Amino acid sequence: MKPCPACGGKDFKEHCPSSFLKNDKRWIMECTHCRFSILWPLPSAKELNTFYSQGYYDFNRASEEGKGWYWSRLLKRIKDKGRFLDVGCATGFFINGIRQNCDWEVFGLETGSGAAAYARKEMGLKVKDVPLEKAKYPRNYFDFIHINNVLEHVPDPPKVLAEAAKILKPGGILYMAVPNGRTDRYGYWDFHQKFKQRAASMDGHLSFFSPLSLSLLAGKAGLKIEKVYGCGPKRALKVLGYWPRKKDWMRAYQGREAKVQTVEEAVNPGKSRPKLYYLYKHGSENLFRFPGFFKWSYDFNLYLTK
């Protein structure tokens, strides 16, 4: 194995057997120093493309644009105008919602070429279909960078954070949401213990982050964690077995079949709702988040500067 990307350590232990696609054999390996975990061996580019089929992008347009409206209100509190980058923007509905409701200029990155093409063609969005480190944005260009549940999917997290730090303006904000590695990987271990089978990847996660590993990765990139919140305690308690789970919870770890369809077929237009609905939906999320790397979290939300 390669050294740990967070701390550089070379000592790993086996956490549990797993797989990425339905029939391959891999392990979730844990760094004994910082508790960063990784799916090993990492999938190839071909395997990643197979996993992220066009059917992966079945986002609800109305819901995502409603979320964009909510975020536009937050951005206007920061400044009247600025540049906003969404890393992993999928079909672009979220940034389209921002663009429609404020004067911020929006940009997106999406390695799924079909989803990126959809965002450009259907909404005229500035979306590139390359990884962040190959996007060639100018240094100190963005006022706000949004990386929501993306870092756990990329083969090289340090590269992503280093590039994000380079293109973030001094005084700008990098918002990053990542799963709590403790709860994120527990389901794999639990599935293996109960059914004596390899747990297949549920969401395509390659990395599982501990609080220490996140702090080390941020520091390596020249980023400072200004605020961090733990979110999703109910979901975490379900995964950990302290709250009743769905009877068919194990299906998520039995392997997903790629949907053979176009992005256009996968897109869900959703149901238009009043703005008050999105104000309540996203505003109420703040009631169930806790300062710091809260142990009983499903996700960590981090606000970083350089």
Contacts in CASP RR format, 6 or more apart in sequence:
PFRMAT RR
TARGET T0000
AUTHOR 0000-0000-0000
METHOD contacts of the structure
MODEL  1
MKPCPACGGKDFKEHCPSSFLKNDKRWIMECTHCRFSILWPLPSAKELNT
FYSQGYYDFNRASEEGKGWYWSRLLKRIKDKGRFLDVGCATGFFINGIRQ
NCDWEVFGLETGSGAAAYARKEMGLKVKDVPLEKAKYPRNYFDFIHINNV
LEHVPDPPKVLAEAAKILKPGGILYMAVPNGRTDRYGYWDFHQKFKQRAA
SMDGHLSFFSPLSLSLLAGKAGLKIEKVYGCGPKRALKVLGYWPRKKDWM
RAYQGREAKVQTVEEAVNPGKSRPKLYYLYKHGSENLFRFPGFFKWSYDF
NLYLTK
1 10 0 8 1.000
1 12 0 8 1.000
1 29 0 8 1.000
1 40 0 8 1.000
3 9 0 8 1.000
3 10 0 8 1.000
4 10 0 8 1.000
4 12 0 8 1.000
4 31 0 8 1.000
4 33 0 8 1.000
4 34 0 8 1.000
4 36 0 8 1.000
4 213 0 8 1.000
5 36 0 8 1.000
5 38 0 8 1.000
5 156 0 8 1.000
5 157 0 8 1.000
5 158 0 8 1.000
5 207 0 8 1.000
5 217 0 8 1.000
6 31 0 8 1.000
6 34 0 8 1.000
6 36 0 8 1.000
6 158 0 8 1.000
6 212 0 8 1.000
6 213 0 8 1.000
6 214 0 8 1.000
6 216 0 8 1.000
6 217 0 8 1.000
6 220 0 8 1.000
7 31 0 8 1.000
7 33 0 8 1.000
7 34 0 8 1.000
7 36 0 8 1.000
7 212 0 8 1.000
7 213 0 8 1.000
7 216 0 8 1.000
8 33 0 8 1.000
9 31 0 8 1.000
9 33 0 8 1.000
9 34 0 8 1.000
11 31 0 8 1.000
11 32 0 8 1.000
11 33 0 8 1.000
12 29 0 8 1.000
12 30 0 8 1.000
12 31 0 8 1.000
12 32 0 8 1.000
12 40 0 8 1.000
13 29 0 8 1.000
13 30 0 8 1.000
13 32 0 8 1.000
14 27 0 8 1.000
14 28 0 8 1.000
14 29 0 8 1.000
14 30 0 8 1.000
15 27 0 8 1.000
15 28 0 8 1.000
15 29 0 8 1.000
15 30 0 8 1.000
15 37 0 8 1.000
15 185 0 8 1.000
15 188 0 8 1.000
15 189 0 8 1.000
16 27 0 8 1.000
16 28 0 8 1.000
16 185 0 8 1.000
16 188 0 8 1.000
16 189 0 8 1.000
16 192 0 8 1.000
16 199 0 8 1.000
17 25 0 8 1.000
17 26 0 8 1.000
17 27 0 8 1.000
17 28 0 8 1.000
17 192 0 8 1.000
17 198 0 8 1.000
17 199 0 8 1.000
18 26 0 8 1.000
18 27 0 8 1.000
18 28 0 8 1.000
18 39 0 8 1.000
18 188 0 8 1.000
18 192 0 8 1.000
18 198 0 8 1.000
18 199 0 8 1.000
18 200 0 8 1.000
18 201 0 8 1.000
19 25 0 8 1.000
19 26 0 8 1.000
19 198 0 8 1.000
19 199 0 8 1.000
19 200 0 8 1.000
19 201 0 8 1.000
19 255 0 8 1.000
20 26 0 8 1.000
20 39 0 8 1.000
20 43 0 8 1.000
20 47 0 8 1.000
20 51 0 8 1.000
20 200 0 8 1.000
20 201 0 8 1.000
20 204 0 8 1.000
21 43 0 8 1.000
21 47 0 8 1.000
21 50 0 8 1.000
21 51 0 8 1.000
21 200 0 8 1.000
21 201 0 8 1.000
21 255 0 8 1.000
22 200 0 8 1.000
22 255 0 8 1.000
22 256 0 8 1.000
22 257 0 8 1.000
24 47 0 8 1.000
25 198 0 8 1.000
26 39 0 8 1.000
26 40 0 8 1.000
26 41 0 8 1.000
26 198 0 8 1.000
27 39 0 8 1.000
27 40 0 8 1.000
28 37 0 8 1.000
28 38 0 8 1.000
28 39 0 8 1.000
28 40 0 8 1.000
28 185 0 8 1.000
28 188 0 8 1.000
28 189 0 8 1.000
28 208 0 8 1.000
29 37 0 8 1.000
29 38 0 8 1.000
29 39 0 8 1.000
29 40 0 8 1.000
30 36 0 8 1.000
30 37 0 8 1.000
31 37 0 8 1.000
31 213 0 8 1.000
34 210 0 8 1.000
34 212 0 8 1.000
34 213 0 8 1.000
34 216 0 8 1.000
35 210 0 8 1.000
35 212 0 8 1.000
35 213 0 8 1.000
36 207 0 8 1.000
36 208 0 8 1.000
36 209 0 8 1.000
36 210 0 8 1.000
36 212 0 8 1.000
36 213 0 8 1.000
37 181 0 8 1.000
37 185 0 8 1.000
37 207 0 8 1.000
37 208 0 8 1.000
37 210 0 8 1.000
38 206 0 8 1.000
38 207 0 8 1.000
38 208 0 8 1.000
39 201 0 8 1.000
39 205 0 8 1.000
39 206 0 8 1.000
39 207 0 8 1.000
42 155 0 8 1.000
42 206 0 8 1.000
43 51 0 8 1.000
43 155 0 8 1.000
43 206 0 8 1.000
50 258 0 8 1.000
51 201 0 8 1.000
51 204 0 8 1.000
51 256 0 8 1.000
51 258 0 8 1.000
52 111 0 8 1.000
52 112 0 8 1.000
53 258 0 8 1.000
53 259 0 8 1.000
53 260 0 8 1.000
53 261 0 8 1.000
54 114 0 8 1.000
54 115 0 8 1.000
54 259 0 8 1.000
54 260 0 8 1.000
54 261 0 8 1.000
54 262 0 8 1.000
54 263 0 8 1.000
54 265 0 8 1.000
54 266 0 8 1.000
55 258 0 8 1.000
55 259 0 8 1.000
55 261 0 8 1.000
55 263 0 8 1.000
55 265 0 8 1.000
55 266 0 8 1.000
56 259 0 8 1.000
56 266 0 8 1.000
57 90 0 8 1.000
57 91 0 8 1.000
57 112 0 8 1.000
57 114 0 8 1.000
57 115 0 8 1.000
57 118 0 8 1.000
57 263 0 8 1.000
57 266 0 8 1.000
57 267 0 8 1.000
58 266 0 8 1.000
58 267 0 8 1.000
58 268 0 8 1.000
59 90 0 8 1.000
59 91 0 8 1.000
59 93 0 8 1.000
59 267 0 8 1.000
59 268 0 8 1.000
60 93 0 8 1.000
60 268 0 8 1.000
60 269 0 8 1.000
60 270 0 8 1.000
61 91 0 8 1.000
61 93 0 8 1.000
61 267 0 8 1.000
61 268 0 8 1.000
61 269 0 8 1.000
61 270 0 8 1.000
62 269 0 8 1.000
62 270 0 8 1.000
62 271 0 8 1.000
62 272 0 8 1.000
62 273 0 8 1.000
63 270 0 8 1.000
64 92 0 8 1.000
64 93 0 8 1.000
64 94 0 8 1.000
64 96 0 8 1.000
64 97 0 8 1.000
65 93 0 8 1.000
65 94 0 8 1.000
65 96 0 8 1.000
65 97 0 8 1.000
65 100 0 8 1.000
66 97 0 8 1.000
66 273 0 8 1.000
66 275 0 8 1.000
66 278 0 8 1.000
67 94 0 8 1.000
67 97 0 8 1.000
67 278 0 8 1.000
67 282 0 8 1.000
68 94 0 8 1.000
68 95 0 8 1.000
68 96 0 8 1.000
68 97 0 8 1.000
68 98 0 8 1.000
68 101 0 8 1.000
69 97 0 8 1.000
69 98 0 8 1.000
69 100 0 8 1.000
69 101 0 8 1.000
69 275 0 8 1.000
69 278 0 8 1.000
70 278 0 8 1.000
70 279 0 8 1.000
70 281 0 8 1.000
70 282 0 8 1.000
70 283 0 8 1.000
71 94 0 8 1.000
71 98 0 8 1.000
72 97 0 8 1.000
72 98 0 8 1.000
72 100 0 8 1.000
72 101 0 8 1.000
72 102 0 8 1.000
72 104 0 8 1.000
73 101 0 8 1.000
73 102 0 8 1.000
75 82 0 8 1.000
75 84 0 8 1.000
75 98 0 8 1.000
75 102 0 8 1.000
75 104 0 8 1.000
75 144 0 8 1.000
76 102 0 8 1.000
78 143 0 8 1.000
78 144 0 8 1.000
78 173 0 8 1.000
79 143 0 8 1.000
80 103 0 8 1.000
81 103 0 8 1.000
81 104 0 8 1.000
81 105 0 8 1.000
82 103 0 8 1.000
82 104 0 8 1.000
82 105 0 8 1.000
82 143 0 8 1.000
82 144 0 8 1.000
83 104 0 8 1.000
83 105 0 8 1.000
83 107 0 8 1.000
83 141 0 8 1.000
83 142 0 8 1.000
83 143 0 8 1.000
83 144 0 8 1.000
84 95 0 8 1.000
84 98 0 8 1.000
84 104 0 8 1.000
84 105 0 8 1.000
84 106 0 8 1.000
84 107 0 8 1.000
84 142 0 8 1.000
84 143 0 8 1.000
84 144 0 8 1.000
84 145 0 8 1.000
84 146 0 8 1.000
85 106 0 8 1.000
85 107 0 8 1.000
85 108 0 8 1.000
85 109 0 8 1.000
85 137 0 8 1.000
85 142 0 8 1.000
85 144 0 8 1.000
85 145 0 8 1.000
85 146 0 8 1.000
85 167 0 8 1.000
86 92 0 8 1.000
86 94 0 8 1.000
86 95 0 8 1.000
86 106 0 8 1.000
86 107 0 8 1.000
86 108 0 8 1.000
86 109 0 8 1.000
86 146 0 8 1.000
86 148 0 8 1.000
87 108 0 8 1.000
87 109 0 8 1.000
87 132 0 8 1.000
87 145 0 8 1.000
87 146 0 8 1.000
87 147 0 8 1.000
87 150 0 8 1.000
87 160 0 8 1.000
87 164 0 8 1.000
88 108 0 8 1.000
88 109 0 8 1.000
88 110 0 8 1.000
88 111 0 8 1.000
88 147 0 8 1.000
88 148 0 8 1.000
88 150 0 8 1.000
89 95 0 8 1.000
89 108 0 8 1.000
89 109 0 8 1.000
89 110 0 8 1.000
89 116 0 8 1.000
89 119 0 8 1.000
89 125 0 8 1.000
89 127 0 8 1.000
90 110 0 8 1.000
90 115 0 8 1.000
90 119 0 8 1.000
91 110 0 8 1.000
91 115 0 8 1.000
91 118 0 8 1.000
91 119 0 8 1.000
91 263 0 8 1.000
91 267 0 8 1.000
92 108 0 8 1.000
92 110 0 8 1.000
92 115 0 8 1.000
92 119 0 8 1.000
92 123 0 8 1.000
92 125 0 8 1.000
92 127 0 8 1.000
95 106 0 8 1.000
95 107 0 8 1.000
95 108 0 8 1.000
95 125 0 8 1.000
96 106 0 8 1.000
96 119 0 8 1.000
96 123 0 8 1.000
96 125 0 8 1.000
98 104 0 8 1.000
98 106 0 8 1.000
99 105 0 8 1.000
99 106 0 8 1.000
99 125 0 8 1.000
104 143 0 8 1.000
104 144 0 8 1.000
106 125 0 8 1.000
106 126 0 8 1.000
107 126 0 8 1.000
107 127 0 8 1.000
107 128 0 8 1.000
107 137 0 8 1.000
107 142 0 8 1.000
108 119 0 8 1.000
108 125 0 8 1.000
108 126 0 8 1.000
108 127 0 8 1.000
108 128 0 8 1.000
109 127 0 8 1.000
109 128 0 8 1.000
109 129 0 8 1.000
109 130 0 8 1.000
109 131 0 8 1.000
109 132 0 8 1.000
109 135 0 8 1.000
110 116 0 8 1.000
110 119 0 8 1.000
110 127 0 8 1.000
110 128 0 8 1.000
110 129 0 8 1.000
111 129 0 8 1.000
111 130 0 8 1.000
111 131 0 8 1.000
112 129 0 8 1.000
113 129 0 8 1.000
114 129 0 8 1.000
114 263 0 8 1.000
115 263 0 8 1.000
116 127 0 8 1.000
116 128 0 8 1.000
116 129 0 8 1.000
117 129 0 8 1.000
117 263 0 8 1.000
118 263 0 8 1.000
118 264 0 8 1.000
118 267 0 8 1.000
119 125 0 8 1.000
119 127 0 8 1.000
120 126 0 8 1.000
120 127 0 8 1.000
128 135 0 8 1.000
131 154 0 8 1.000
131 159 0 8 1.000
131 160 0 8 1.000
132 159 0 8 1.000
132 160 0 8 1.000
132 163 0 8 1.000
132 164 0 8 1.000
133 156 0 8 1.000
133 159 0 8 1.000
133 160 0 8 1.000
133 162 0 8 1.000
133 163 0 8 1.000
135 163 0 8 1.000
137 167 0 8 1.000
138 167 0 8 1.000
139 166 0 8 1.000
139 167 0 8 1.000
140 167 0 8 1.000
140 168 0 8 1.000
140 169 0 8 1.000
140 170 0 8 1.000
141 167 0 8 1.000
141 169 0 8 1.000
142 167 0 8 1.000
142 168 0 8 1.000
142 169 0 8 1.000
142 172 0 8 1.000
143 169 0 8 1.000
143 172 0 8 1.000
143 173 0 8 1.000
144 172 0 8 1.000
144 173 0 8 1.000
144 174 0 8 1.000
144 175 0 8 1.000
145 164 0 8 1.000
145 167 0 8 1.000
145 168 0 8 1.000
145 173 0 8 1.000
145 174 0 8 1.000
145 175 0 8 1.000
146 175 0 8 1.000
147 160 0 8 1.000
147 164 0 8 1.000
147 174 0 8 1.000
147 175 0 8 1.000
147 176 0 8 1.000
147 177 0 8 1.000
148 175 0 8 1.000
148 176 0 8 1.000
148 177 0 8 1.000
149 177 0 8 1.000
149 178 0 8 1.000
149 179 0 8 1.000
149 299 0 8 1.000
150 160 0 8 1.000
151 157 0 8 1.000
151 160 0 8 1.000
151 161 0 8 1.000
151 176 0 8 1.000
151 178 0 8 1.000
151 207 0 8 1.000
151 209 0 8 1.000
152 178 0 8 1.000
152 179 0 8 1.000
152 184 0 8 1.000
152 203 0 8 1.000
152 204 0 8 1.000
152 205 0 8 1.000
152 206 0 8 1.000
152 207 0 8 1.000
152 208 0 8 1.000
152 209 0 8 1.000
153 203 0 8 1.000
153 204 0 8 1.000
153 205 0 8 1.000
153 206 0 8 1.000
154 160 0 8 1.000
154 206 0 8 1.000
154 207 0 8 1.000
155 206 0 8 1.000
157 207 0 8 1.000
157 217 0 8 1.000
158 217 0 8 1.000
158 220 0 8 1.000
158 221 0 8 1.000
161 217 0 8 1.000
161 218 0 8 1.000
161 220 0 8 1.000
161 221 0 8 1.000
161 223 0 8 1.000
162 220 0 8 1.000
162 221 0 8 1.000
164 174 0 8 1.000
164 221 0 8 1.000
164 223 0 8 1.000
165 174 0 8 1.000
165 221 0 8 1.000
165 222 0 8 1.000
165 223 0 8 1.000
165 306 0 8 1.000
168 174 0 8 1.000
168 305 0 8 1.000
168 306 0 8 1.000
170 306 0 8 1.000
171 305 0 8 1.000
171 306 0 8 1.000
172 305 0 8 1.000
172 306 0 8 1.000
173 303 0 8 1.000
173 304 0 8 1.000
173 305 0 8 1.000
174 223 0 8 1.000
174 302 0 8 1.000
174 303 0 8 1.000
174 304 0 8 1.000
174 305 0 8 1.000
174 306 0 8 1.000
175 301 0 8 1.000
175 302 0 8 1.000
175 303 0 8 1.000
175 304 0 8 1.000
176 301 0 8 1.000
176 302 0 8 1.000
176 304 0 8 1.000
177 231 0 8 1.000
177 299 0 8 1.000
177 300 0 8 1.000
177 301 0 8 1.000
177 302 0 8 1.000
178 209 0 8 1.000
178 214 0 8 1.000
178 299 0 8 1.000
178 300 0 8 1.000
178 302 0 8 1.000
179 205 0 8 1.000
179 208 0 8 1.000
179 209 0 8 1.000
179 298 0 8 1.000
179 299 0 8 1.000
179 300 0 8 1.000
180 209 0 8 1.000
180 230 0 8 1.000
180 236 0 8 1.000
180 293 0 8 1.000
180 297 0 8 1.000
180 298 0 8 1.000
180 299 0 8 1.000
180 300 0 8 1.000
181 208 0 8 1.000
181 209 0 8 1.000
181 210 0 8 1.000
182 210 0 8 1.000
182 295 0 8 1.000
183 235 0 8 1.000
183 236 0 8 1.000
183 239 0 8 1.000
183 240 0 8 1.000
183 297 0 8 1.000
183 298 0 8 1.000
184 205 0 8 1.000
184 208 0 8 1.000
184 298 0 8 1.000
185 208 0 8 1.000
186 239 0 8 1.000
186 240 0 8 1.000
187 199 0 8 1.000
187 239 0 8 1.000
187 253 0 8 1.000
188 199 0 8 1.000
188 202 0 8 1.000
188 253 0 8 1.000
189 199 0 8 1.000
190 239 0 8 1.000
190 241 0 8 1.000
191 197 0 8 1.000
191 199 0 8 1.000
191 250 0 8 1.000
191 253 0 8 1.000
192 198 0 8 1.000
192 199 0 8 1.000
194 250 0 8 1.000
195 250 0 8 1.000
199 253 0 8 1.000
200 253 0 8 1.000
200 254 0 8 1.000
200 255 0 8 1.000
200 256 0 8 1.000
201 255 0 8 1.000
201 256 0 8 1.000
202 252 0 8 1.000
202 253 0 8 1.000
202 256 0 8 1.000
209 217 0 8 1.000
209 300 0 8 1.000
211 293 0 8 1.000
211 300 0 8 1.000
214 225 0 8 1.000
214 293 0 8 1.000
214 300 0 8 1.000
214 302 0 8 1.000
215 225 0 8 1.000
218 224 0 8 1.000
218 225 0 8 1.000
218 302 0 8 1.000
218 304 0 8 1.000
222 306 0 8 1.000
223 304 0 8 1.000
223 305 0 8 1.000
223 306 0 8 1.000
224 304 0 8 1.000
224 305 0 8 1.000
224 306 0 8 1.000
225 302 0 8 1.000
225 303 0 8 1.000
225 304 0 8 1.000
226 303 0 8 1.000
226 304 0 8 1.000
226 305 0 8 1.000
227 291 0 8 1.000
227 302 0 8 1.000
227 303 0 8 1.000
228 291 0 8 1.000
228 292 0 8 1.000
228 293 0 8 1.000
228 300 0 8 1.000
228 301 0 8 1.000
228 302 0 8 1.000
228 303 0 8 1.000
229 289 0 8 1.000
229 290 0 8 1.000
229 291 0 8 1.000
229 292 0 8 1.000
229 294 0 8 1.000
229 300 0 8 1.000
229 301 0 8 1.000
230 289 0 8 1.000
230 290 0 8 1.000
230 291 0 8 1.000
230 292 0 8 1.000
230 293 0 8 1.000
230 294 0 8 1.000
230 297 0 8 1.000
230 299 0 8 1.000
230 300 0 8 1.000
230 301 0 8 1.000
231 285 0 8 1.000
231 288 0 8 1.000
231 289 0 8 1.000
231 290 0 8 1.000
231 297 0 8 1.000
231 298 0 8 1.000
231 299 0 8 1.000
231 300 0 8 1.000
231 301 0 8 1.000
232 288 0 8 1.000
232 289 0 8 1.000
232 297 0 8 1.000
232 298 0 8 1.000
232 299 0 8 1.000
233 288 0 8 1.000
233 290 0 8 1.000
233 294 0 8 1.000
233 296 0 8 1.000
233 297 0 8 1.000
233 298 0 8 1.000
234 243 0 8 1.000
234 288 0 8 1.000
235 298 0 8 1.000
236 296 0 8 1.000
236 297 0 8 1.000
236 298 0 8 1.000
237 243 0 8 1.000
237 296 0 8 1.000
238 244 0 8 1.000
238 245 0 8 1.000
238 249 0 8 1.000
239 245 0 8 1.000
239 298 0 8 1.000
240 296 0 8 1.000
259 266 0 8 1.000
289 301 0 8 1.000
290 297 0 8 1.000
293 300 0 8 1.000
END
